[in-house]
Amino acid sequence: MGRQAKNKQDAPLPLELENMIDGKVTKKLHDRIKHETARARKQHQKQQPGKGRQSPAPAKNGKRKGAAEPVKAKKAKVVESEDEAEAESEDEQMADMDAPDGGWDNAPIESDSDNGLESMSEFSSAGSDASDDEESNAKKPMTLLDSDSDSDAGSDAGGVESYDEFDSDADSDDEAVTFRDMERRSRRLDAEQAEDDELGELELAAAGAVVEGEREAFALPTAEEVAAEEDAPLDLSQVQMRIQEVIRVLNNFGALREDDRSRTDYMDQLQRDMCFYYGYNEYLMEKLLQLFTVNEAVEFFEANEIARPVTIRTNTLKTRRRDLAQALINRGVNLDPIGKWTKVGLTIFDSPVPVGATPEYMAGHYMIQAASSFLPVMALAPQENERVLDMSAAPGGKTTYCAALMKNTGLVVANDANREREKALVANIHRLGISNAVVCNYDGREFPKVMGGFDRVLLDAPCSGTGVISKDASVKTNKGPEDFSMLTNLQKELILSAIDSVNADSPTGGYIVYSTCSVTVDEDEAVVNYALSKRPNVKLVDAKLDFGRPGFTSFRGRAFHSSLSLTRRFYPHTHNMDGFFVAKFKKLSNKIQVEENQFIVPAGSGVKLKQKKKRRN
């Protein structure tokens, strides 16, 4: 309940009194001092009627002002300047006479009824009788600092109350909690919380060490137990516990292993349990376990069970990211920029309407596109007025991104071998307002015979999809050795065609980007290493991507070219995006040296050969 202000401002305390109490004045203490000062002044005026305030002039009706109306006590009238010094000195004497031994800071606040004092409420009147005082005391409004005054009257704080009733140091603190020192106290509480958290972590680590010492040694199941589990599988919780135990042993193999068991035995058991727990076939599980440590492998498999965030790419041909974000926010969409590495991407956390059905989407202001598919286009970095080939273009996310970077200049050839997928490609090109794209339906291996001489080529090769398992869980079981053998052969043929389709003499280009949505070495580093061996006229260059892990230069006894460290790998458990691989080539010459003095020039590479005319006899 708020107070009604009867006057503009309360009379200030004397300067000596404020200095004496060091500014530590609670609201109730302030009211008490003000009341006692006003009462002392009245008594003084009664004793000396000739000094102080002059008698008011009689009213027209013959009555004195204030005779019928009570005098307001909230604000004292201003005293004449000649009597001001004398009144202040008398006030100080009265305050000193009434002050307790320990001063007003440590004085307990008594109730208004003690010693027959009048009400200290701002709503009481100076000229009211005893009944008015009792009614004023009964109806005195509650304030923030008065709420606990009765219970804290005998506390050591001396009537100084704390804003924080849960502050354990408030009772022992000599200072009153004011708005000035709230920030200091907040910092102190944060420091205490940090110290408690640190102590909690130390206690948890100590408890874990004790449990580790008391834990029974883990024993691998025997061959008979493994055979019995095939007929009667264990519960998933039991399998999970065994996975954790095996990982614990592998991390401290020398101290925790069984004497008659090898590391291979533990890895075989871990592979069987993880196949059962996560639903992978044994071939793919073995291939993926070879990429990571056992701890990171669990993180990778867990990340594949969680869907990646929905991301969109702003079509800079029609709008800006700031305007698009504001328009979607107005529709109730909860979004945020993807990261500092892209200026056109947005992450959609929540949306009351389908993201693919908003007016902005229909108008072509954005494209629903995975964050990982931004990377190959950023690595390619197409320039204006160039000729660019996208060998596997459908559904058009990378093609339209290239056209946007080129500002609808030059030429973008969008090719895809699947005619059904090209329907979505054409639709997205029209919706986003792309006017410099040509769509064709060829097998990528037919390039550059169909068309060549491009400044840049982007090859997002068909792959096993081991980086997008969170989108397509069927990859866990439907990929076997035959699939990987077929895909790697196709990727090797496509990358050679992409290299041959680039014109090395381009003044601005001559670049090829190879990417896959797979994390296996057979489809990534092995294919790039094959291209370097078959096309010595190209080299790997930095993809200019500020994050991602470097590619493997050696893997399980296989040595690759040292420049493969310039390639980049992206994982779902570390970068919160689909698994991806990006490599960027620079073509140095259109001629391929086969032998010491023998060169081959691929047809359609853009090189112009001068042929000598035969003379006729």
VORO-243951 format. One line per 4 residues: number of its first residue (from 1); for each residue x, y, z of C-alpha. Coordinates in Angstrom, 2 decimals. Layout:
NUM> X:Y:Z | ...
//
This chain:
1> 0.00:0.00:0.00 | 1.48:3.35:-0.96 | 1.48:6.48:1.20 | -0.31:9.66:0.30
5> 2.08:12.58:0.45 | 0.52:15.50:2.32 | 3.49:17.80:1.80 | 6.19:18.00:-0.79
9> 9.20:17.09:1.35 | 9.99:16.08:4.93 | 12.06:18.40:7.07 | 15.72:17.33:6.88
13> 17.60:16.17:9.94 | 20.17:18.49:11.51 | 23.62:18.09:9.99 | 25.23:17.31:13.34
17> 22.69:14.55:13.98 | 23.27:13.01:10.57 | 27.04:13.05:11.12 | 26.60:11.57:14.57
21> 24.63:8.57:13.30 | 26.82:8.14:10.14 | 23.80:8.02:7.87 | 22.68:4.63:9.22
25> 19.05:5.61:9.59 | 16.22:3.24:8.95 | 12.81:4.53:8.03 | 11.31:3.94:11.46
29> 14.25:5.52:13.25 | 13.98:8.55:10.98 | 10.27:8.89:11.81 | 11.00:8.65:15.55
33> 13.67:11.35:15.44 | 11.45:13.60:13.33 | 8.53:13.15:15.73 | 10.58:13.83:18.83
37> 12.14:16.91:17.22 | 8.72:18.29:16.31 | 7.40:17.63:19.82 | 10.41:19.32:21.41
41> 9.94:22.34:19.17 | 6.27:22.66:20.19 | 7.14:22.47:23.85 | 9.79:25.11:23.36
45> 7.36:27.40:21.57 | 4.84:27.01:24.41 | 7.46:27.95:26.98 | 8.61:30.98:24.93
49> 5.55:32.37:23.13 | 7.37:35.51:22.02 | 9.88:33.59:19.86 | 9.57:31.27:16.92
53> 6.56:31.42:14.68 | 4.42:34.54:14.64 | 0.74:34.32:15.48 | -1.38:33.93:12.39
57> -3.57:36.81:11.29 | -7.25:36.48:12.21 | -9.54:35.25:9.50 | -12.42:37.17:8.11
61> -14.93:35.28:10.24 | -13.05:36.22:13.39 | -11.38:32.87:13.90 | -7.67:32.17:13.92
65> -6.21:29.98:11.24 | -5.77:26.51:12.58 | -8.21:26.97:15.45 | -10.77:24.66:13.91
69> -8.45:22.65:11.66 | -5.64:20.48:13.05 | -2.08:21.44:12.20 | -0.35:18.97:9.85
73> 2.73:17.35:11.38 | 4.28:15.74:8.32 | 6.18:18.86:7.33 | 7.15:21.63:9.69
77> 6.79:25.20:8.52 | 9.99:27.05:7.74 | 11.30:28.99:10.78 | 12.31:32.64:10.50
81> 16.00:33.05:9.65 | 16.73:34.97:12.90 | 15.48:32.06:15.07 | 16.90:29.24:12.92
85> 20.25:28.87:14.68 | 18.65:28.95:18.14 | 16.06:26.31:17.12 | 18.75:24.00:15.71
89> 20.84:24.21:18.87 | 17.79:23.43:21.01 | 16.93:20.51:18.71 | 20.42:19.11:19.11
93> 20.18:19.41:22.89 | 16.83:17.63:22.93 | 18.15:14.90:20.60 | 21.22:14.44:22.83
97> 19.05:14.30:25.94 | 16.78:11.62:24.45 | 19.54:9.62:22.73 | 20.51:6.33:24.43
101> 24.01:5.57:25.68 | 25.10:3.69:22.58 | 23.74:6.31:20.17 | 20.87:6.04:17.76
105> 22.65:3.40:15.59 | 22.42:0.74:18.29 | 19.17:1.91:19.88 | 16.37:-0.67:19.78
109> 13.25:0.65:18.14 | 10.35:0.52:20.55 | 6.70:0.55:19.64 | 4.84:3.82:19.37
113> 2.83:3.09:22.51 | 5.91:3.00:24.78 | 6.36:5.90:27.24 | 3.08:7.40:26.09
117> 4.57:8.64:22.81 | 2.33:9.82:20.08 | 2.07:8.03:16.72 | 5.00:8.41:14.33
121> 2.88:7.80:11.28 | 3.01:10.39:8.57 | -0.77:10.40:8.54 | -1.10:11.57:12.19
125> -1.87:15.21:13.02 | -0.08:17.39:15.56 | -3.30:18.85:17.01 | -5.31:15.60:17.36
129> -6.35:14.24:20.76 | -5.49:10.89:22.42 | -8.24:9.02:20.60 | -6.87:10.23:17.28
133> -3.41:8.99:18.33 | -4.75:5.54:19.15 | -6.65:5.35:15.87 | -3.52:6.49:13.99
137> -1.45:3.80:15.70 | -4.03:1.17:14.84 | -4.14:2.19:11.18 | -0.45:2.92:10.71
141> 0.62:1.67:7.23 | 3.20:-1.10:6.94 | 6.49:-0.34:5.28 | 9.26:-2.49:3.88
145> 11.45:-2.01:6.93 | 8.65:-2.17:9.52 | 7.56:-5.71:8.64 | 9.96:-7.51:10.93
149> 10.54:-4.80:13.54 | 8.65:-6.62:16.28 | 10.60:-9.82:15.91 | 13.94:-8.08:15.51
153> 13.50:-5.51:18.31 | 15.86:-7.35:20.61 | 18.36:-8.45:18.00 | 22.01:-7.48:17.98
157> 21.51:-5.40:14.87 | 20.00:-2.67:17.00 | 16.89:-2.20:14.87 | 18.86:-2.15:11.62
161> 17.15:-4.69:9.43 | 18.45:-6.54:6.39 | 16.74:-6.65:3.02 | 17.81:-10.26:2.63
165> 16.26:-12.42:5.30 | 18.33:-15.38:4.11 | 21.65:-13.57:4.48 | 23.49:-15.42:7.19
169> 25.87:-12.51:7.71 | 23.13:-9.92:8.20 | 22.88:-10.52:11.95 | 26.62:-10.11:12.46
173> 27.04:-7.18:10.07 | 27.17:-3.78:11.71 | 26.03:-2.01:8.58 | 22.47:-1.67:7.39
177> 21.70:-3.12:4.00 | 21.14:-0.14:1.74 | 20.85:0.15:-1.99 | 24.42:1.47:-2.11
181> 26.03:-1.71:-0.83 | 23.66:-4.17:-2.49 | 26.08:-4.60:-5.40 | 28.94:-5.30:-3.00
185> 26.88:-7.85:-1.11 | 25.79:-9.44:-4.39 | 29.42:-9.87:-5.44 | 30.19:-11.38:-2.05
189> 27.34:-13.86:-2.42 | 28.56:-14.80:-5.91 | 32.06:-15.39:-4.55 | 30.65:-17.55:-1.76
193> 28.60:-19.52:-4.27 | 31.67:-20.09:-6.45 | 33.63:-21.26:-3.43 | 30.83:-23.65:-2.49
197> 30.74:-25.04:-6.02 | 34.49:-25.60:-5.98 | 34.27:-27.39:-2.65 | 31.42:-29.48:-4.00
201> 33.49:-30.56:-7.00 | 36.39:-31.47:-4.73 | 34.10:-33.51:-2.51 | 32.61:-35.23:-5.54
205> 36.08:-36.07:-6.87 | 37.11:-37.39:-3.47 | 33.94:-39.48:-3.26 | 34.59:-40.81:-6.75
209> 38.12:-41.77:-5.77 | 36.78:-43.63:-2.75 | 34.18:-45.39:-4.87 | 36.84:-46.22:-7.46
213> 38.93:-47.86:-4.77 | 35.97:-49.77:-3.35 | 34.47:-50.77:-6.74 | 34.72:-54.42:-7.60
217> 36.87:-55.41:-10.55 | 34.92:-55.68:-13.80 | 34.95:-59.07:-15.47 | 34.16:-59.60:-19.14
221> 31.39:-62.10:-19.89 | 32.53:-65.54:-20.92 | 31.81:-67.11:-24.31 | 28.89:-69.08:-22.82
225> 27.38:-65.89:-21.36 | 27.73:-64.09:-24.69 | 25.96:-66.96:-26.46 | 23.20:-66.91:-23.84
229> 22.71:-63.17:-24.34 | 21.99:-63.75:-28.03 | 18.96:-65.82:-27.09 | 17.91:-63.63:-24.13
233> 19.29:-60.09:-24.58 | 20.02:-57.99:-21.55 | 18.10:-54.86:-20.60 | 19.34:-51.63:-22.19
237> 20.27:-50.21:-18.79 | 22.46:-53.24:-18.08 | 24.14:-52.92:-21.47 | 24.78:-49.23:-20.83
241> 26.38:-49.99:-17.48 | 28.63:-52.58:-19.10 | 29.64:-50.08:-21.80 | 30.69:-47.64:-19.10
245> 32.63:-50.33:-17.25 | 34.49:-51.40:-20.41 | 35.37:-47.78:-21.20 | 36.64:-47.32:-17.64
249> 38.89:-50.34:-18.02 | 40.17:-49.23:-21.44 | 41.05:-45.78:-20.08 | 43.19:-47.39:-17.36
253> 43.97:-50.65:-19.05 | 47.18:-51.51:-17.25 | 45.65:-51.32:-13.77 | 42.06:-52.53:-14.32
257> 42.26:-55.23:-16.97 | 41.98:-58.91:-16.31 | 45.24:-60.79:-16.53 | 44.07:-63.23:-19.16
261> 42.27:-60.65:-21.32 | 43.72:-58.53:-24.11 | 42.66:-55.11:-25.30 | 41.07:-56.71:-28.35
265> 38.74:-58.68:-26.10 | 37.51:-55.53:-24.46 | 37.10:-53.73:-27.80 | 35.13:-56.65:-29.24
269> 32.81:-56.61:-26.24 | 32.42:-52.83:-26.48 | 31.60:-53.11:-30.18 | 28.93:-55.77:-29.56
273> 27.31:-53.79:-26.77 | 27.31:-50.54:-28.73 | 25.83:-52.24:-31.78 | 23.01:-53.53:-29.59
277> 22.55:-50.27:-27.69 | 22.68:-47.81:-30.62 | 21.37:-50.08:-33.39 | 24.33:-50.11:-35.82
281> 25.51:-53.04:-37.88 | 28.89:-54.46:-36.93 | 30.68:-53.31:-40.09 | 29.72:-49.64:-39.70
285> 30.30:-49.71:-35.95 | 33.82:-51.00:-36.44 | 34.56:-48.39:-39.10 | 33.32:-45.54:-36.90
289> 35.08:-46.76:-33.76 | 38.36:-46.54:-35.63 | 37.92:-42.77:-36.03 | 37.66:-41.80:-32.37
293> 38.81:-42.69:-28.92 | 36.31:-44.73:-26.93 | 35.13:-41.69:-24.96 | 34.69:-39.55:-28.06
297> 33.01:-42.40:-29.89 | 30.27:-42.46:-27.25 | 29.82:-38.70:-27.68 | 29.57:-39.13:-31.45
301> 26.95:-41.86:-31.20 | 24.97:-39.91:-28.62 | 25.03:-36.81:-30.85 | 23.62:-38.89:-33.72
305> 20.58:-39.65:-31.57 | 19.73:-35.94:-31.27 | 18.35:-33.91:-34.17 | 20.45:-30.98:-35.29
309> 18.96:-27.48:-34.98 | 16.88:-26.15:-37.87 | 18.89:-23.54:-39.76 | 18.02:-21.19:-42.59
313> 20.11:-19.12:-44.99 | 19.16:-15.56:-45.83 | 18.74:-14.86:-49.53 | 20.79:-11.68:-49.83
317> 19.34:-11.05:-53.29 | 16.03:-10.09:-51.67 | 16.65:-9.12:-48.05 | 19.16:-8.71:-45.25
321> 19.57:-11.03:-42.30 | 18.62:-8.30:-39.82 | 15.35:-7.54:-41.62 | 14.54:-11.22:-42.03
325> 15.19:-11.93:-38.36 | 12.94:-9.06:-37.31 | 10.15:-10.22:-39.61 | 10.31:-13.76:-38.23
329> 10.49:-12.52:-34.63 | 7.31:-10.54:-35.25 | 5.68:-13.84:-36.18 | 6.72:-15.38:-32.88
333> 9.78:-17.26:-34.14 | 12.57:-17.81:-31.62 | 15.87:-17.56:-33.48 | 19.52:-16.63:-33.16
337> 22.51:-16.23:-35.52 | 24.27:-19.52:-36.23 | 27.68:-18.19:-35.32 | 30.37:-15.69:-36.14
341> 31.58:-17.76:-39.07 | 28.55:-16.92:-41.25 | 26.74:-13.66:-41.90 | 23.64:-15.14:-43.53
345> 22.68:-18.07:-41.28 | 20.00:-18.20:-38.59 | 19.16:-20.98:-36.13 | 15.46:-21.57:-35.49
349> 14.78:-22.79:-31.95 | 11.01:-22.56:-31.89 | 8.31:-21.41:-34.26 | 4.52:-21.27:-33.86
353> 4.16:-21.72:-37.63 | 5.96:-24.09:-40.00 | 9.21:-22.51:-41.12 | 8.59:-23.70:-44.65
357> 5.18:-22.04:-44.91 | 5.75:-18.42:-43.85 | 5.16:-15.56:-46.29 | 8.89:-14.80:-46.13
361> 9.69:-18.34:-47.23 | 7.18:-18.18:-50.08 | 8.65:-14.86:-51.16 | 12.11:-16.41:-51.35
365> 13.68:-14.48:-48.49 | 15.38:-17.55:-47.07 | 16.27:-21.15:-47.78 | 15.96:-23.98:-45.25
369> 19.49:-25.31:-45.37 | 21.76:-27.24:-43.02 | 24.60:-25.22:-41.54 | 27.15:-27.75:-42.79
373> 26.14:-27.16:-46.43 | 27.21:-23.50:-46.09 | 30.80:-24.64:-45.76 | 31.63:-25.88:-49.30
377> 30.23:-22.71:-50.88 | 32.18:-20.55:-48.45 | 35.31:-22.51:-49.33 | 34.62:-22.17:-53.07
381> 34.04:-18.39:-52.73 | 32.65:-17.75:-56.24 | 33.20:-14.27:-57.68 | 31.03:-12.10:-59.85
385> 30.93:-12.76:-63.61 | 32.50:-16.22:-63.27 | 31.37:-19.53:-64.73 | 30.64:-22.01:-61.96
389> 29.60:-25.67:-62.13 | 27.69:-27.42:-59.36 | 27.98:-31.10:-60.33 | 25.45:-32.42:-57.77
393> 23.14:-29.47:-57.34 | 19.81:-30.81:-56.04 | 17.89:-29.60:-54.06 | 19.56:-26.25:-54.77
397> 20.85:-24.91:-51.44 | 24.46:-24.60:-52.59 | 23.53:-23.51:-56.12 | 21.38:-20.63:-54.91
401> 24.04:-19.66:-52.38 | 26.61:-19.43:-55.18 | 24.24:-17.30:-57.25 | 23.64:-14.98:-54.30
405> 27.38:-14.53:-53.75 | 27.75:-13.78:-57.47 | 24.84:-11.27:-57.25 | 23.05:-12.93:-60.16
409> 25.97:-12.25:-62.51 | 28.01:-14.69:-64.57 | 26.71:-18.25:-65.00 | 25.91:-21.09:-62.62
413> 25.41:-24.51:-64.21 | 23.33:-26.64:-61.84 | 23.64:-30.31:-62.78 | 22.19:-33.38:-61.11
417> 22.01:-36.97:-62.29 | 18.62:-37.61:-60.63 | 15.82:-36.13:-62.69 | 13.25:-36.39:-59.88
421> 15.42:-34.38:-57.51 | 15.74:-31.62:-60.08 | 12.10:-30.67:-59.55 | 12.99:-29.23:-56.14
425> 16.10:-27.64:-57.66 | 14.08:-25.75:-60.29 | 11.44:-24.71:-57.75 | 13.99:-23.24:-55.37
429> 15.78:-21.39:-58.17 | 12.53:-19.71:-59.18 | 11.41:-18.99:-55.60 | 14.71:-17.35:-54.62
433> 14.83:-15.19:-57.75 | 17.94:-16.73:-59.33 | 18.38:-15.50:-62.89 | 21.91:-16.65:-63.75
437> 21.42:-20.43:-63.36 | 21.10:-23.15:-66.00 | 19.77:-26.57:-64.95 | 20.92:-29.74:-66.71
441> 20.58:-33.47:-66.16 | 23.85:-35.32:-66.85 | 25.96:-37.88:-65.14 | 28.75:-35.91:-63.53
445> 31.32:-38.26:-65.01 | 30.42:-36.97:-68.49 | 31.97:-33.62:-67.72 | 34.00:-31.96:-69.25
449> 32.88:-33.62:-72.48 | 29.49:-31.98:-72.12 | 30.82:-28.64:-70.98 | 34.13:-27.45:-69.59
453> 36.34:-24.44:-69.05 | 34.72:-23.39:-65.74 | 36.35:-20.95:-63.37 | 35.23:-22.96:-60.31
457> 33.63:-26.34:-59.74 | 31.76:-27.54:-56.66 | 31.42:-31.28:-56.13 | 29.28:-32.33:-53.19
461> 29.71:-35.99:-53.97 | 27.17:-38.75:-53.25 | 28.23:-40.52:-50.07 | 27.18:-43.00:-47.41
465> 25.64:-40.30:-45.19 | 27.48:-41.28:-42.01 | 27.54:-37.61:-41.05 | 23.76:-37.19:-41.20
469> 22.62:-40.22:-39.22 | 20.51:-37.93:-37.04 | 18.41:-37.18:-40.15 | 18.42:-40.68:-41.66
473> 18.68:-43.46:-39.10 | 18.50:-46.11:-41.82 | 22.21:-45.49:-42.48 | 22.93:-47.46:-39.28
477> 21.92:-50.75:-40.86 | 21.77:-50.43:-44.65 | 25.41:-49.60:-45.37 | 27.82:-52.48:-45.88
481> 31.18:-53.14:-47.56 | 29.63:-53.26:-51.04 | 28.08:-49.83:-50.61 | 31.33:-48.24:-49.50
485> 33.24:-49.86:-52.36 | 30.73:-48.60:-54.95 | 30.58:-45.10:-53.47 | 34.33:-44.62:-53.25
489> 34.80:-45.66:-56.89 | 32.08:-43.20:-57.95 | 33.62:-40.40:-55.90 | 37.06:-40.96:-57.43
493> 35.65:-40.73:-60.94 | 33.64:-37.63:-60.14 | 36.54:-35.76:-58.58 | 38.73:-36.39:-61.62
497> 35.96:-35.08:-63.88 | 35.58:-32.01:-61.68 | 39.30:-31.27:-61.90 | 39.31:-31.70:-65.67
501> 36.32:-29.33:-66.02 | 38.22:-26.37:-64.56 | 40.25:-23.97:-66.62 | 43.61:-23.46:-64.93
505> 44.18:-20.30:-66.99 | 41.19:-18.55:-65.43 | 42.28:-15.09:-64.21 | 40.15:-15.30:-61.06
509> 39.47:-18.99:-60.50 | 40.84:-22.42:-61.21 | 39.50:-23.88:-57.94 | 37.71:-27.12:-57.12
513> 35.95:-27.91:-53.85 | 35.24:-31.52:-52.91 | 32.87:-32.20:-50.02 | 30.88:-35.08:-48.56
517> 28.42:-35.52:-45.70 | 30.42:-38.53:-44.52 | 33.04:-38.92:-41.79 | 34.72:-42.10:-43.02
521> 38.29:-41.87:-44.25 | 37.55:-44.05:-47.30 | 35.23:-41.39:-48.71 | 37.23:-38.35:-47.65
525> 41.01:-38.38:-47.31 | 41.46:-41.51:-49.41 | 39.58:-39.96:-52.35 | 41.48:-36.68:-52.10
529> 44.78:-38.50:-51.89 | 43.80:-40.51:-55.00 | 43.06:-37.26:-56.90 | 46.44:-35.82:-55.96
533> 48.17:-38.93:-57.26 | 46.21:-39.05:-60.51 | 46.25:-35.32:-61.22 | 49.67:-33.88:-60.34
537> 48.58:-30.57:-61.90 | 46.51:-29.73:-58.80 | 47.37:-29.02:-55.19 | 45.45:-28.59:-51.95
541> 45.04:-25.07:-50.61 | 43.59:-23.62:-47.44 | 39.80:-23.63:-47.48 | 39.70:-20.44:-45.35
545> 37.40:-22.02:-42.80 | 38.24:-20.78:-39.32 | 37.05:-23.86:-37.47 | 36.93:-27.61:-37.95
549> 39.50:-30.34:-37.41 | 42.35:-30.93:-39.85 | 42.12:-33.99:-42.04 | 44.12:-37.15:-41.40
553> 47.60:-37.36:-42.88 | 47.87:-40.98:-41.77 | 45.27:-43.50:-40.67 | 45.79:-47.01:-39.36
557> 49.07:-47.53:-41.18 | 48.03:-45.68:-44.36 | 50.08:-42.59:-45.13 | 48.49:-39.74:-47.07
561> 49.90:-36.60:-48.63 | 51.10:-34.11:-46.05 | 48.94:-31.34:-47.53 | 45.79:-33.19:-46.40
565> 46.12:-31.30:-43.15 | 44.60:-28.37:-45.08 | 41.30:-30.21:-45.38 | 38.65:-29.78:-42.72
569> 36.47:-32.24:-40.80 | 33.29:-31.34:-38.91 | 31.54:-33.55:-36.37 | 28.08:-33.34:-34.78
573> 29.37:-33.78:-31.23 | 31.93:-30.99:-31.45 | 30.44:-28.44:-33.87 | 26.69:-29.14:-33.43
577> 26.21:-29.63:-37.15 | 26.08:-32.55:-39.52 | 29.28:-34.48:-40.07 | 31.06:-32.99:-43.08
581> 34.34:-32.99:-44.99 | 35.69:-30.13:-47.15 | 38.79:-30.04:-49.38 | 39.82:-27.25:-51.76
585> 42.07:-27.73:-54.81 | 43.90:-25.25:-56.98 | 44.53:-26.29:-60.58 | 47.99:-25.27:-61.72
589> 47.95:-26.38:-65.33 | 45.59:-27.79:-67.92 | 48.20:-30.28:-69.02 | 48.61:-33.58:-67.23
593> 52.13:-34.97:-67.26 | 52.03:-38.71:-67.81 | 55.69:-39.37:-68.42 | 58.79:-37.28:-68.51
597> 58.13:-35.72:-71.91 | 54.50:-36.73:-72.46 | 51.49:-34.58:-71.53 | 47.74:-35.12:-71.82
601> 45.18:-32.33:-72.19 | 41.63:-33.41:-71.21 | 38.99:-32.45:-73.75 | 36.80:-29.57:-72.66
605> 39.19:-28.27:-70.01 | 39.22:-24.87:-71.71 | 42.74:-24.96:-73.09 | 43.19:-23.82:-76.66
609> 45.63:-25.91:-78.65 | 47.32:-24.62:-81.72 | 47.28:-27.23:-84.44 | 49.61:-27.04:-87.37
613> 47.99:-27.30:-90.77 | 49.31:-30.01:-93.00 | 50.70:-28.88:-96.30 | 49.25:-30.43:-99.37
617> 51.62:-31.64:-101.93
//
